[in-house]
Amino acid sequence: MRTLILTCIPGFLLFFSCKNTAVDKQTNNKGISLPPGTITAIVSISELNCWVERGQFFVTGICDSKADEWQKFWLKMTPMDAEGRPLKVNGDTSSMFVTFSDAVPPYGRTSFFAGWPLEAFSGTPDSCIVTGAAALPVNPGPILVTSAQSGVRMLVPASPGDTVNVEKAWQVSVTIENPLDLPAYHPRIELLLYGTDKRLWFATVLNPDDPDQKSYLFSERQGAMEPKEKRNFGANITYDNLPQALQSKKIGRVEFQPFESR
């Protein structure tokens, strides 16, 4: 990781939204219709973090598949208060949501980031348990891998002419490789931001096909990734719209998890 001192920062933003990024439009389990053919999800959850901010209860983490086949996963969040007592969310004991990747390879991983308004809970949520809810077997496909990545801290003067510099953004880049003899028609990248406290605080999907992301996401080429192709991606991440913990503690590490959207 390097540091750059700049007089200004390009206006590229990565938005931390109060809108759910992994939860279905209805977070009540009764509002989620699982497709035919779902089975029990065998997963383990790591890097789990949850907190209250901006009137919502946010949950993020990593889901590791323990299955020997390709699957899409739904997870279940069970909330608790500060005393460890279970709470209800939208009138139910838990809420179901999907992970980012549409197709996780055998023993692969994907991440998640979801939020619920505080009024959806029967009390004030403080912690939670996330477990597997359901899995859908899917056809095998390309496996995208990260072959190189880098991050640069971007500093600017605290005020014009000031000799004191403050960290205002990160410039990140990653090289994604498609090593198999299969095209990846819709490459996506899960971006994970860890604080200097080594906790995961934010996860999202970088989508080079999304016009709304073109203002802050750079892709060396567009369209499908051919077999054996390597492609460079980059983004500038400002702190303005990230979780408060990252604004105060600052980013300590950035990770990437590529996949093909189905």
Phi, psi and omega in degrees: 000131179248172179233133175242137175256118185239157174273340177206165180235132176304151187280052178264127184237145170246114192272130170264107188258149174283000177271141180302139176253346181232350182271143175297165184304327174250118183277349175292132180307325183293342181267358181257126178256110177286141180290159177299146176094004179289150180229180178295135179272124176251100185220166168233146183249132178227168179057026184293134178216140178214148184195166177255132180198140175055037177076015180225160174255115184256146179224133176217158180171189181238137179248119178257126178283139175248015182266156179261022177218164178290136182212155167255141188241143166246139179245167183231126179256121178249112186274155176221156177271186185294340179267003180083010178278138181293145177243164172259148177232122186053038177080002181240167182282346181205171178225137184261145177208165182260155173278173184291313186283138178279343184208105181263126181290167179308128179058026176270190182215158174212169182241177179208154174209122185215157179215150179228139176296146184298332180291349178283348185259154179280353177202195179269113182289143180232327180211179180200167172241132177244126181226169177288137180252315181197159178221146177239116176298136180229165181291147175298158180204193179294150175245112180270142182229157176267122181255343177197148176206157179207160178215140181233124173287137181246118183251146175226157175300142179301328174209159183307127179083357182284146176271352178271126181255146178235149179281121183245342184194169170237142170252118184241151176215152182210144174253121180255137182239141175250089192280344184269170180273047179224135175287147173252103190287330184225076181292138177226159180226122171280126179254123182243127181247121177255144176278173175294347174277004178070014177262144176283125183240347183202140175215140179206174179248126173272123185237103182294347178272353183273116180301328181291341181265352184293343179285339181230356182245126177254135175231130182301322177218161179253167174087193184295148172268123180284160176306136180072002182286145170245140183220138180264138176231153177208158179204150171257129184244113175266157184279346191305323185244021177268164177307149184302325180299322178286327178295323182272318182274335183076159180287133178252333183203146177236133178235155180231140176226100182278154176201168175259126177285140180258000000 
